[in-house]
Amino acid sequence: MKNAPLEGATIHYADRPDITLGTTDATGSASANGVCAGEIDLLFRKDGYSPTVATTVPATPTASTVTANIEILIAPIITQHPESRSRLVGQEVTFCCEAHGSPEPDAEDYEWFRNGDVLDKSVYGYSNQLTVTNLALGDAGEYRCRANSDAGAAYSESALLQIYGSAKDSYNTAPSPEYIQLPADCVQTDGTTLYNVGKCDHRPCVGSSYSSGQCNDTMKYCTSGGTLQAQTIDCGSYTISIMAISSCECLECGDPVSYVRGELLGGPTNKAVVNADILVNGVPSGFTTFPGTFTLEIPPNTKRLAVTFIDICKEFVETTKILDFVEGGSIYHRVHIRERAQPIVMSSEMAIAVDLGTVPGKAPIGQLEIPANCFYTKDGQQYNGTVQTSVSFIDPRDLTNVQDMPSDFTFVDQEGQEQQLETYGMFTLEVADASGNELEVAGTANIFLNENEVNFTANEPGHEVKLWSLNPETGRWEEESTVARRASIGKRRKRQQSFTWNGSIRVTRRNYNVDYWIKAGQRCYSKVRVYQARSVLNSATSQVNNVNVEFVVVNSELDSGNQRFARFYNALTSGTQGACVEGWCRPTTVTYVSATQGATQFDSATSIELGFTPPGGYSRGNNGKAFSTTLTHGSSGPSYRTTSTCRNAPISDNHFKFYGGQVSGVIEINTIPYNPNDNRLRPNYLSWYPTEHPAQKKSCFMKIRVTGANENLRARVVSKVGTHAANRGTDYGRREDDLVPPGAAVKGQCVEYKCSGDVWTTGFNGRPFRDPNADIDYTFVELSFLRNDGSTANCNRVDVNNNFETVDTITTLTVNALYGAPPPDNTDMSRFRFYDSQDNLGQNFGIYKATGAGDTSKQTAYEQCLAGTSSGSGSTTIDPDENWFIHFDCT
């Protein structure tokens, strides 16, 4: 596809492939005599490429020409995975699978498996689609396909088929317990401050209809909150009104919407990379904004997210990363890419040799050699002139390079199974002419490896050191060649005597790797749990969700002074299960472990807090933000032989631990239960977030400044319906949070309140829509302070942001004139009340608002509020003096 001339391709009659008519030379050209000058179909072949047929075009009565484009063999890539279904006995189901590659898999090249066993094609008559009729309970299980071609194979992800005797069997009408945290002064009869509002598990169920013979059900059903029941929580001096889920039903539901947010940073100074193009699984999907941030909506049924970042200014190298995401949620990633190496400028008539190594005082790992006269322009013309070659090498002996590594270290073997690699180094290759226009490299480039820096002693059939290139569409590494020992070093006197192994690469991609296929028996899975604070270690309910736990595996198999990172693994903590992170249990490796969430780094437990002695040792580093150990298999943790054993390990088993700075003091109570995955709970007049539309979902925060507080105090914000006549004075919900930092003379907090906006309700089809008769609602907001025991704090209002006071006056007049709403009473100096303006306001007002999907709006507004800015990525710690909304003194 890059129009580079291909040498060594053989030409045959398409109907007589055993007859060779010619072979292409270095310019990709060939000629053959004795061939009919009419229109003839010719076959072009070369090892490693997909055969192609092209038809000759008569040029004269005795001569014809033909141009063929032949593509590299690409193993199948699954583009459509089968979807999980729920069915009743006697119904039917259709699973679909789609793959592309070079060559393209034909319909008969697909196989289907149930619970790991291949299904008999003569019985099921499948192609890339599998239909099972007259379903029985025994047909339930996990289904997946395998696409095959001459280039290899690939498995799809598994789809779960659940079969029930009746629709009622597919879900539970009784809600599961779901407890909300009440304020400290709202103690219940059982002595706790917990209240059960119930939840429906949002699991697939069998609805009133299903799609027969289709790849996916056009109407999806899941267990949702069918009935909401009004309840009043007695808090003594006040009450809280909520709607609790009293029963669950099988209702129509949509696909959960998932988002990945983050920022793109480059080079040693973590420079924000602006306007970088973004491709998701090879498809253009946007670009980074001015501060280097990005938000990606994940296409439904996505199983693996390969995101490629391309710096249009060419200051940083093109990099593909595998980003984790949570179905129906939003995850924040700090993505780091490497600075582009300064180009080597040479004549196209000269061979180019580049050392692969960046560690001062250490010999290169290898050397890349590009032959002379092999450069071509984009239109396929040979280029003669000045060549700029940039080789950006990631040296694994420099452990600071780990954040720059592209993709993960996986490939798919010939059977379609995912396998693991460890690296000896990787590089990005870019070639341009004197004006910076990209050039193509025809043929192959050679790589010579240093036997003193690459461990060849472990070579065995199937597990040799090989050269790999990265497919940016999948984020998988694909084999280029096996590295072999040279019979002689050759005539290049500059090449070191230890460079005795070499292989070759086809310069068709940007990223290349020197890797070794590790053996499956060396893998293990380690349990890591992240807690809110040191004081709640080992508390199952105090674990932090969606924390990225990263393992950096460092190998020292050659000598102790020659350590190198071999690969990295990561996993996200999930609920009370923590994270199970894949790694290596072998004595020659040390694993460095860290836990982050956005810009927040968690502290690793001390050896005493750990509660056990890891057999491979345990050493904290990076100011306590990380630890290192040699992983070993164990029956009671922290490392296990299988992922299922690790996932199901109880909290009493040994596990690695991280913790945050303090137990979260946030209390969030919504009148209408909120679940971003459940479409049936949101459309209500009293919903805090009535819609998940990225342009309409808005979050609002106020910044509070407090002086003189010598005790631990909390800010309480209650949001009520302000102008919507039918519900005026009714609670949307409330938020509470601790004033921080503890012990400081000036404390503060950013507290959320319900934004003003359109009034939404439920349509006839159960979907949310704006109520055309209700106009908008100006939220009525009340701020007060209390001690941790719930008693009222002794606080007095000192000042309100001057800019906000001006806007507040206009807003108050508006709501009174248009809706007859009374002005807020602020004679009590211990609190403050106001109507939220429809305007976005910002740092000059101390009010911070943001829109976005998932938790994007909430996270953005909160972090900008902490920093006191209306733009950028904000902060994770508060500056109470910077652009506040209101000032109280609590002496």
N, C-alpha and C positions, 0 to 999 in steps of 0.2 A: 504493500500500500504506500510505501515511501518512495517508490520509483527508483530504488537503487539497483544497478545492474547486478545480475546474479551469475556467477561463474560456476561451471560444472553441472549445469542442468542438462539432462539428456532429452532428445526429441524423438518421438515415435509416431507412427500412424496410430490414430485413436482406436481403429478396429484391429490393428496388429501390433500390440505393445511390445512384442518380442523383437521387433526390428528397430534398431537404433539408427536414426538418420544423421545425427550429429550431436555435438556437445558444445555448450556456450563457452566463450572465452572470458577474459577478465572484464571485457566491456559488455558482457551479457549477450553477445552476438554469436550467430552460427549460420552456416550455409550448407545446403545439401543439394546434390545433383541427382537427376533422374526422377524427380518428384513431379507429378502432374501440376501444371501451372494454373489449373482451375481452383475452385474452392474446395479445399481439403481440410478435414478435421485432424489436427495434430495434438498429441499428448506430450506434456512437459512434466518431467519428474526430477526430483532430487531428494536424497535422504534428509529428513528433518523438515520437509516442506509438503504441503498438501498438493497432490497431482491436480493439474488443470488442463482443460481442453480449449484450444483456440482455433479459429478457422482462418485459413490463408485468404489473402485478398490479391487477385490478379493485378500485376503492374504492367506487364507486357504479354504478348502471346506466349512467351517462353519463360517468364519469371513471375513469381508472386512473393509477397511479404506477409509476415505474421508477427504480431506483438502479443505477448502473453504476460499476465501478471500472476505470479505464483506466491502463495502466502505460506508463512511458517506454520508448521503443525501446532495447533492449539487444542489441548484437551478440552472436552466439553465443559461448559460453564453453565450451571443451572440458573436459569432466569425466572422460572416459575416453579414454586414448590407446591406440593399438595397441601390443601388446607384441612384442618381438623373439622370433624363433623359429628353431629349427634343424630341418631336415627332410631326409629321403632322397628321391631321385628316385622319382616315382610316388606319393608320399604327397600329402596335401592340407593346407591351412592356412586358418584363418579369422582375419581381423583385425577388430577392433571399434572403433567410435568413437562417442562420445556427447557431445552438447552441449546446453546449455540457453540460453535467452535470452528476449527479448520482441520479437517472437513466438517461440514454440518452433520450432526447425527440424523439419520433417517428415522421414520416412525417405527420401523422394525428393530431399531438399535436400542430400544428401551427395555429394561427389565423391572419388574415390580416385586417387592418383598413385603411380607407380613410378619412382624415380630422376628425379623432377621432371616426368615426362610423365603427362598425365591418361589414365586407362584408359577404354576404350570401355564405357559402361554396357550397350549392347546386346549386347556379347560376354560380359561378366562378370556382368551382372544384379545388381549390388550395390545396397544401400541404405546404412544406416549400418554394415552388415557387408559384408565382402568375403571371399569364399571362392574359393580357387584350387585346382583339383583336378588330379590327374595331373601333379605338379610336374616341371619339367625344370630343368636347370642354368641355363638362360636366364631363369628366373623369379626368380632371386636378386636382391637389391638392397634399396633403402630404400623403404619404403611409408609413406605418410601420407594422412590424409583432410583434406578441407575441408568445414566445415559452413557453409551459406549461409542467409540469411534476408533479409527486407526491411530489417533493421537493419544488415546488413553480413555479414562472413564471418570465419572463424577457421580456421587450420591447426592440426592436431595436431602433436605431436613425431613424428619419424620412427622407424619400427620396422625393424630389420634382419632380413631373411630370408636365412639361409644354407642352401644345399642341397648335399648330399654324395652321392656314389655309394654309399658304404657307411658304416656307423656308425663303423668304425675310422678313416675319413678325417676324422672330426669332432674328433679330439683326438690329442694326442701322448702316448704312454705314457712317454716319457723326461722326467723332471723338469727344469725350468730351474734354472740355478745360483742359489743363495741362500746368501750368505755371512754367518755370524755373527762378531762380533768376540770374540776370546778374550782372557783376561787377559794382561797384559804378560809374565808369566812362563811363558806357555804357547806358546812358539815352535814352529812346525811345521817339517817337513823342508824346505819351500820358503823358509824364512827369514821367513815372515809370521806374524801372529797371526790369520789368517782361516781359517775352516773351512766347507766347503760342506755344508749340510744339505739342499739341494734344495727346490724348491717346485713345486706344480702351479698353473697360471695361473688356475684358477677361472673358466674360460670356458664358455659354453654348449656343449653337445654333444648328440648324438642318442642317447637312451636306448632302453630296451627297449619303451617304450610312449609314445603321445602322445594328446592329446585331439582327437578329430575333431569339427569343427563347433562348437567352443567358443571363447570369446573369449580364454581363457588356458589354458595347460596346467596341469591339476591336479597333475601330477607333473612337476617340473622336474629337469633333469639338467645337471651341469656337471663340468668336469675337477677332480677332487679327489685327495688323497693316498690311493691305494689300499693301498699297502704301506709300513709303517714298519719300518725295520731298526735293531736295536740296534747302536750303535757306541761305542767307548771312545776318548776323545781323550787321548793321552799328553802330560802337561805336565811330565814329569821327576819332580818330587817328589810329584806327585799325578796323578790321572786325573779326567776329566769324562765321565760317562755321558750319552748323548743317544740319541734316536731320530731317524734321518734318513729322508727320503722316498726310497725306492728306485724306485718306479714310480707312475704316475698312471693312474687309471681314470675312466670316465664313470659317475658315481654320482648318486643322487638328492640334490638340494640344495634348500634353502628360499630364500625371498626374503631378500636382505640387509637387515638392520635398521639404519636410519639415525637419528641423533639430532642435535638442535641444543640446545646448552646456552648459558646466558648470564646476564646481569644487566641489569635495566632501570633506567636512571638518568634523572633529570629535572632540568631547570633549570640555572642557572649553577653551582650548588654540587654537581652530580652526586648529588642525593639519591636514595637507593634508593626505588623506587616499589613499594610493598607491596600485595599482594592485587589487582593489576590483572588484569582479565579478558583472556584471550588467545583470539583466533580464528585458526585456520589455514585459509586459503582460504575464509573465511566461516563456518567451522564452529567452535563453541565447543570449546576444547581444553585448558582449565585456567586457571591463574592464577599470578602470581608469589608466591613464598614470603616469609617475614618479612624476609630480607635483600635482597629484590628479585630473587632468582635464579629461573630457570625451566629446565625440561628438557622437550623436545618429541620424541616419537617420530614420525617422518615416515611417513605412510601409503605403502604400496608403490605403485610406478609414479607417484609424484609427480614432476613435471617443473619446477615453479616454486612457490616457497614464499612466499606472501604472508601475513604475520603481522601482525594488528592488535592493538594494546595499548590497553585502555580503563581509565583510572584512575577507579575508582569514587568516589574522593573529589573528583574534578573539579578537582584542583590542576594537572594537566597535560592537554594536549590529546590526543584520540584520534588515534593515529598508526598508519599501515600501513607496514611495512618489508618489503623483499624480502631474505630471508636466504639466504645460500649454504649448501649442505650437501653432504656427500660420501657417495655411496651406500655403505652398509655401514660408515660411520665416524661420528665425532662431531666437531662443530665448536663452538667457543666464540665468542659474539658479545657485545660490550658495546653495548647499544642505548640511544640517547639520544633523549628526547622533550622537547618544548618546554613551558615554563610557559604556562598558560592566561592570556590577557590579561584584565585587569580589565574587567568588563562596563560598557557604557554604559547608563545607566538613563534611559528616556524613556517617554512615553505612547504607547500603541498607535495613537493618532490622529495621530501625527506621523511624518513620514518621517525615516529614520535615515541619516546620512551619516558614513562612517568613512574617514579617510585611510589609505592603504596605504603605509606607509613608517616605518622605525624608526631611520634613521641621523641622528644630530643634525647640524644645519646643512645637510642636503640636502632638497630638495623631495620630496614623496611621489611614488612611482611612479604612483599612481592613487588613485581614490576609489571606495568601494563605497556604493551608495545603495539602501536598502530602502524601498519605498513605505509609506505609511500604511495602516492598516486592512486589513492582509493577514495577520494572525496568527490561528492556529486551534489549538484544543486537539487532543489525540490522538484524541478521538472525533469530530472534524470540526466542532465548534462554533466560531463566530467568537469570538475573545477580545478583550475590551475592558478595558484596565487598564494597569498598569505592565509594561514589557518590559525585560528585561536582555539586551543583545546583546554577545557577546564575539567579537571578531575578532582572532585570533592570526596575525599576518603574519610570514612569513619573508622578510626583505629580503636579496636576493642581493648587495647592495653591502656588507653586513657579512659578511666571510668566516668569522667565527666561527659563523655560523648553519648552516654546511654539515652539521654532525652532526645537526641537527634535521630535515633534509629527509625528507618521506615518500616511500616507494616508490622506484622508479627513474624514469627519464624516458623511458618507452616507451609507445607506443600501437599499436593494430592498425588498419591502413587498411582501406578498403572491400574490397580483394582478399584480406584476411586475413593480410597480411604485417606483421611487426613493424617499426616505424619509431622514430626517435629524436627527442627534443625537447630544446630548451634553454630555460631558464626566465628570466623577468623578475620572478618573485616568486610566492609561493603563500600561501594563507591558509586557516585553519580557521574556520568560521562556526558559532556556537552561539547559540540564542535560547531564552530561558526566561521564565516569568512571575515575579511578585514572590516566589513561594515556591521558585523554582528548578526548577519542573516544565517539561520541554521543550515548546516550542511549534513548530508547523509554519508555514512561510511559503508562502502560496499565490501562484501566478503567478511572475513573474521579478523578479530584482534586477538593477540596472544597474551596470556598472563603467565608469568613465571613466579613460582612460590619458593620461599625460603624454608628449607627443611628444619632450620633451627628455631623458627617461629611458628610453624604449623605442624601439628602433631600427626605425622603419617603412620606412626607405629600402630595405631588402632584401626588402620584400614583393613576391611574384610569385605567379601562380596556382598554387595547391596548397601554397604555402609561406608563407602569411600568418601574422601574429600572431593567435592564437585563444585563446579561453577554454576551459578543460578542467575536468572534475570527475573525482575518483578513485573507481574501482570497488574497494572493499576486498576483494571476493572474488578478484579477479585481480591487484590491485596495478597495473592499467593505467589510464592516463588516457584519458578519453572526451570527444569534442568537445561543447562546449556551443554556441558560436557563433563566427563570425568577427568580429574587431574591424574596424570601419569608421569613416571620418572623418565627423564630424557636419557637417551643412550650416551649423548655427549653434550657438553655445555654450548658448543658452537663457537663462532668466531667473534662474538661481541665481547671484547676484552673488558668493557666496563661492567658487565654483569658479574655479580659476585659468584664465587665458586659454590656457595650453598644454594643457589637458585637452580636446583636440579629437577624440579617438578614443574610441569606446565600443562595448560589446557587452553581452550579457545572459546570466544564468545562471538555471537552474531550481534553486531551493533544495531539493534532494532528498537531498543528501549533505553531508558535513562539510568535505571538502578540495577546494580549487579552485586553479587554476594559470593563469598568463598565460605562454603558451609559443609557441615558433616551431619549426616542423618543419625540421630541418636536412637538408641534401642529403647523399646517400649518399657522394658522391665526396670529402667532407671527412673521412671517418672513416679511422682507421688503427689498427694494432694493434702495441703495443710490448712487447718482451721485457724482463721484470724477473726477476732471480734473487736469491735470498736465501741467504746462506752462514752457516755456523755462527760463523765468526770472521774477522777481517781476515787472519789468517795462512793461511787456506785459500781465499781468493778465487780464482775460476776453477777450483776443484776440483769436478768434476761429482758426486762421491760425498759432498761435504760440504755439499750444499744442504739447506735446511730445508723440510719439507713443511707444507702447510696454513697458510701465512702469508697474511693478507689484505692484498693490495696495492691501495691506493686512489688514484685519479686525481681531483683536483678541478680542473675546467676553469674558468678565470677569463677572462672576455671583456672587452675594452677597445675595442670598435669605435666608441664614441661619442667618448670622449676619454680620455687617459691617467689623468686624475684621477677617472674614473668607472668604475672596475673593478667587476665583479660576477661572482660564480660563476654559471656557466651550467648546469652539471650535474655529476654525478660518476659515475665508473665504478669497479668493483672486480672483482678476480679472485683466486682462490686458487692458490698455488704447488702444483705437483703433481710429485712425484718428482724426476727429473733434468731435467724440461722447464721448470721455473720457472713463470712466469705470463705469459700474453699478455693485456694489458689494453687494451680498446678506448678510443680517445680521438679527439681532433681534430687533424689536421695542417693548420693554417691560421695565417697570420701574426698574426691579431688576438687569439689566445688564448695564455695561459700556463697550463701544467699543473703543479699542485703534487702531489708524489708522496710517499706514506708507506707503511710496511709494519709491520703489527702482528699479534700472535698473542695473543689474550686481552688481558691488561694489559701485555704486553711490546712495547716499541717498538724496532725495529731501527735501526741507524745507517746512513745513506746514505754511499756511497763518496765520497772526495774526488775532485777532478778528476783528480789523478794516478792514484789507484787505479782510476778509471773506465777508463783506458787508451785513450780516444779523446776527441775534442773534438766534442760535439754541435753541429750547425749552428745550433740555436736557443738556444745558450747553456746555462749550467749554474750554478746557484747553490744552495748548501746553506743551510738555515734550521732553526728550531726546535731549536737546540743540536745540529745535525747529524742530527736524526731525520727530516728530510725534505729534498727538493730541488725546485727549480722549473726548468722549461725550456719552450721552444716546440717542439712536436713537428714533425718534417718527415719525409716519406717517404724511405726509403733502401733500396738493394738489399742491403746487408749489415748491416742493423740500425742502431739499435735498433728503428726503426718500419717496419712493412711495410704493404702495401696490402690483404693478405688475412690472415684468421686462420690459414689452413692454412700459409702461408709462415712466419708468426711461430711457430706451434706446432712446426714441423719445423726451425727454425733451429738450427744447431750451436752449441755453447758458444763456439766460436772467433769467432762473429759478435759485433759490438758489442751490448752489452746494459747496461741500468741495473742497479746493484748495491746491495744492502744486506747487512749482516752483524751477527751477534750479538756478545756479549761474550767468549765463549770457545768452543772446540771442546767438544762434549758429551763428558763423561768417562764417561757411563753405559754399563755393559756389562750386557746382559740375556741370560742363557742359560737356556732352558727345556728340560727333558728331553724333553718332547713338543712338537713344533713348534706354535706358536700363530698362528692366523689367524682373526680375528673374522668373516671372510666365509665361512669354510669349516666347515660343520657336521660334516664327517667327521673332523676332527682333534682335537676337544676331549674326547669322552667316553673317558677313560682314567684309571686309578687314579693316574697320575703327572702329570695335567694341572694346570698352574698355575691356569688359569681353566677349570673344567670346564663352566660354563654361562654363557650370555649373558643369562639372565633378570634383569631390572633389580632385583628384590628379593633375588636370591641371589648375584649377582656381587659379590664383596667384594675390596677392596684394603687392604693393611696397610703402614704405614710406621713406622719407629722414628727418633727424633731423637737424633743423636749430638753430643755436645759434646767438643771436643778443645782442650787448651791445650799450650803449649810446643813446637808443631810448627814448626820453623824450615825445614823442607823440604816439598816437595810430597808429600802422602801420600794414600792411597786407603783407603776402607772397603770391606771384602768381607763380604757376608752370604750364607751358604749355607743353604738350606731343605731339610730332609729329612723323609721320612715318620717320624712319631714313635710312633704307637700302633697303626696298622693292621698287624696281625701279618704279613700276607702280603708286605708290602713295606717293613717297618721298616728304617730306615737308608738307604733308596734316595733319591737326590736328586730333588726337584721342580725344582730349578734354582738359579741364583745371580745375585746382583746386585753390581756394583761401581760406585763413583762417587768423584770427587775431593772432598777436603775443601776447603771454601771459606769466606770469600774468601781468595785467595792473599795471603800476606804478613801476614795478620792475626794478632794475638796469641791470639785465641780463634776457632777455626774450628769448622765443623760440617757436617753433611749429614743429609738425610732419605733413608733407604734402604729400598726395598721388600723385604718378605719374603712368603712364601706364607702366607695366612691359614689357621688351623684351620677345620675345617668338615666337612660331610657328604662321604662318600666316593662318588664317581660312577664309573660304568663305562658300557659300551656295551650297549644293549638289542638284542634280536633284529632290530629294524627299523633298527638303526644310529643310533638316537637316544640321547642321554644320559639316564641315570636314576640315582637314588640306590640304592646297593647296600644292601638291607635287612639283609644279614648282616654288613655291615662297620661299622655304627654311624657313628662320626665319627673323624676323625684329628686329634690334637693335633700340629701341626707342630713339629718340632725345629729350632731356629734357632741358628746360630753366627755371631758377629761377630768379625772380626779386622782387622788393618791391615797395609798393605804400602806399599813405596815404588813409584815409577812404573816402576822396572825389574823389579818383581815380587818383590824380596827382602823379608823380613819386617821391619816397622818396629819401632823400639824404643819400644813404648807399654805403659803400665801402667794398669790399671783403678783409678780414684780413688773413684768413687761410683756407686751405682745408685739410681734414683728410689725414695724410701722407700715410696711408695704401691704401686709395682710390686712391690717385694720382698715385701710382704704377700700380694698376689695370686699371685706366683710360688710362694710356699710352699704355698698351697692347691692350685694347679694341679699342682705336682710330686707332692703327696700323692695327688691324684685319679688321675693317669695311672699311678702305681705301684700303687695299690689296685685299679683297674678293669682295667688292661691289663698289669700287670707290667712296665711300662717303667722302666728304671733312672733315678734322678735325674741331672741334668746335672752333669758334673764341671767345676767352676770354680776348681780349684786353680791353674791357669795364669792369672796376672793379666794376660797380654797379650791375652786374648780373653774372650768371654762367651758362655755357652750358656743356652738356656731353652726351655721348652715354651710355645707361644702359647696364651693363655687364650681360651676361647670368648666371653668378655665383650667388649663394644665398647671398654672402657677410655676413653681420651681424653686431654685435655691434662694432667690431674692425674697421669697415668702416663707421659707422654711417648710414648705409643703412639697412633697415629691410624688410624682405620678408617672406611671409607665404602662404601656399596653404590650401585649404579647401572649403567645400561646403557652399552654402548660403552666409551669411556675416562672416563666420568663419575666412576666410583668412584676410579679411579687419580688423576685430576687433582685431585679434591676432597680426597682424603686427603693427597696430596703438598703441595698449597698450604696446607692447614690445618696440616700438620706444619711447614712453613717458618715460618709465622707463630706457631705455638705456641698454636693455638686449636682447639676442637672444633666451632665453628660459623662461619658466614659464608663468604665467598669466599676467605679466606686471603691468601697473599702469593706473590710470584714471587721474592723474595730471603729468605735465611734469617736469622733472629735466633737465634744459637746459644745464647743465655742464657735464652731463653724456653721454659719447660716442656719440658725435655729428658728423655730416657729414661736415658741413661748418660753418664758423664764419664770420659774417658781423658786421661792426660798423656803426651805424646810428646816430652819434652825430649831 
